[in-house]
Amino acid sequence: MQWFDKKVKKPIDLFSHPVWFVLRDEDIDCPCLDPVSRQPDPACRICLGTGRKISLARVKAAHQNNKISIRGTGMGYGEIDIVNVYYTHAKTSIRNGDIVVDGEDVDIVKDVYYEHSDEQKTVYWRIETTPYRKNREGFKKLLASILEEAGYGG
């Protein structure tokens, strides 16, 4: 169903713009992680305060604002607000807990859905996020300075 896959990708291409994915490696701790408290240094330039080895990926993604509030008991959480949804068909290894930076928006990934076609190929990724609340301004400044040093600043 290649014709269908192309039709699905078309609006994603039309509304896509560059965003940054901060991909965390859960298997590798950053040297800034305190061995006793397991708290990372929020000013660490290696991990951006996440406490994990990170990699940065610049990806084109379409952005949709949503405001969904889910409340429930017995579901393992009291309330969750899904504020933004990103769509991309770039191959990505983004997972729950990773960070999406879109201009002034900094969001943490809550769910990633690999949307398939009838041929069971991944056609696009749907990434649901909530606002990143932990040291948000410090995180943005740190990331901006690192990107500027790497030649992406402006």
Residue pairs with C-beta under 8 A, 6 or more apart in sequence:
1 117
1 118
1 119
4 117
4 118
5 117
5 121
5 123
8 115
8 117
8 123
8 124
9 89
9 123
9 124
11 62
12 61
12 62
12 87
12 88
12 89
12 124
13 60
14 62
15 62
15 63
16 60
16 61
16 62
16 88
17 60
17 61
17 62
17 63
17 102
18 58
18 59
18 60
19 58
19 59
19 60
19 61
19 63
19 86
19 100
19 101
19 102
20 56
20 57
20 58
20 59
20 100
20 101
20 102
20 143
20 147
21 56
21 57
21 58
21 59
21 92
21 94
21 98
21 99
21 100
21 101
22 48
22 50
22 54
22 55
22 56
22 98
22 99
22 100
22 101
22 143
23 54
23 55
23 56
23 57
23 93
23 94
23 95
23 98
24 50
24 52
24 53
24 54
24 95
24 97
24 98
24 99
25 52
25 53
25 54
25 55
26 52
26 97
28 52
28 53
29 51
29 52
29 53
30 40
30 44
30 46
30 47
30 50
30 51
30 52
30 53
31 46
32 40
32 41
32 44
32 46
32 47
32 51
33 39
33 40
33 51
34 40
34 41
38 51
39 51
40 47
40 49
40 50
40 51
41 49
42 49
42 134
42 135
42 138
42 139
43 49
43 138
43 142
45 142
45 145
45 146
46 53
46 54
47 53
47 54
48 54
48 99
48 139
48 142
48 143
48 146
49 134
49 135
49 138
49 139
49 142
50 99
56 147
57 92
57 94
58 152
59 88
59 90
59 92
60 88
60 90
61 86
61 87
61 88
61 90
61 100
61 102
61 127
62 86
62 87
62 88
63 84
63 85
63 86
63 102
64 84
64 85
64 86
64 87
65 83
65 84
66 82
66 83
66 84
66 85
67 81
67 83
68 81
68 82
68 83
69 79
69 80
69 81
70 79
70 80
70 82
71 78
71 79
72 78
80 110
80 130
81 130
81 131
82 110
82 128
82 129
82 130
83 107
83 129
83 130
83 131
84 100
84 102
84 105
84 107
84 128
84 129
84 130
85 126
85 127
85 128
85 129
86 100
86 102
86 125
86 126
86 127
86 129
87 124
87 125
87 126
87 127
88 124
88 125
88 127
89 123
89 124
89 125
92 125
94 100
94 109
94 112
94 125
94 127
95 109
95 112
96 109
96 110
96 111
96 112
97 108
97 109
98 108
98 109
99 106
99 107
99 108
99 109
99 132
99 139
100 106
100 107
100 108
100 109
100 127
100 129
101 107
101 140
101 143
104 140
105 131
106 131
106 132
106 136
106 139
106 140
107 129
107 130
107 131
107 132
108 129
108 130
108 131
108 132
109 127
109 128
109 129
110 128
110 129
110 130
111 127
111 128
112 125
112 126
112 127
112 128
113 125
113 126
113 127
113 128
114 122
114 125
115 122
115 123
115 124
115 125
115 126
116 122
116 123
117 123
132 139
144 153
145 153
147 153
148 154
